[in-house]
Amino acid sequence: MSLPKTLLSTLLAPGNSNSLDASFTAPQVKTATPFHIILQVQDDGTPSLFAWRRAIVIVTP
């Protein structure tokens, strides 16, 4: 499923970058729909280190 960029930026708008919590508001769906969300963490060292994890969230009507 492809979502418009404006919807993606609304769903995944960054919150407090110092928080250990992340959240999003799922859109209304007519059938169970999986969303693949890529989570990125970056430290403030030199050089910066990154880590990525994928979460698959299934939104139901």
Secondary structure per residue as TSV (DSSP state, phi and psi in degrees):
chain	resnum	aa	ss	phi	psi
A	1	M	-	360.0	134.7
A	2	S	-	-110.1	130.4
A	3	L	-	-109.9	145.8
A	4	P	-	-60.3	147.4
A	5	K	H	-56.5	-38.0
A	6	T	H	-65.2	-36.6
A	7	L	H	-68.6	-41.6
A	8	L	H	-61.2	-43.5
A	9	S	H	-66.9	-29.2
A	10	T	H	-72.0	-43.6
A	11	L	H	-63.9	-41.9
A	12	L	T	-112.1	28.2
A	13	A	-	-57.6	128.4
A	14	P	-	-65.8	142.6
A	15	G	-	-103.0	-135.4
A	16	N	-	-72.3	113.9
A	17	S	T	-70.1	-11.4
A	18	N	T	-94.4	-0.7
A	19	S	-	-86.3	151.8
A	20	L	S	-90.4	-0.3
A	21	D	-	-104.5	147.3
A	22	A	-	-134.5	147.9
A	23	S	-	-151.2	162.7
A	24	F	-	-152.5	160.7
A	25	T	-	-104.2	119.1
A	26	A	-	-75.4	144.1
A	27	P	-	-75.8	162.6
A	28	Q	-	-69.6	135.8
A	29	V	-	-128.5	156.1
A	30	K	S	-92.7	-26.8
A	31	T	S	-134.2	163.4
A	32	A	-	-56.7	125.9
A	33	T	E	-130.4	122.9
A	34	P	E	-81.8	139.4
A	35	F	E	-119.4	128.9
A	36	H	E	-97.2	116.7
A	37	I	E	-114.3	125.9
A	38	I	E	-96.3	122.0
A	39	L	E	-101.1	130.5
A	40	Q	E	-122.4	134.6
A	41	V	E	-123.4	137.7
A	42	Q	E	-134.2	136.4
A	43	D	-	-91.0	176.2
A	44	D	S	-109.1	25.1
A	45	G	S	-82.4	-179.9
A	46	T	S	-125.9	115.4
A	47	P	S	-74.0	157.7
A	48	S	-	-68.5	137.6
A	49	L	-	-104.8	142.8
A	50	F	E	-122.3	151.7
A	51	A	E	-139.4	143.7
A	52	W	E	-126.9	145.2
A	53	R	E	-139.6	147.3
A	54	R	E	-109.2	132.9
A	55	A	E	-115.3	130.4
A	56	I	E	-105.5	116.4
A	57	V	E	-112.0	126.7
A	58	I	E	-101.5	116.1
A	59	V	E	-93.7	129.5
A	60	T	-	-111.1	154.7
A	61	P	-	-64.7	360.0
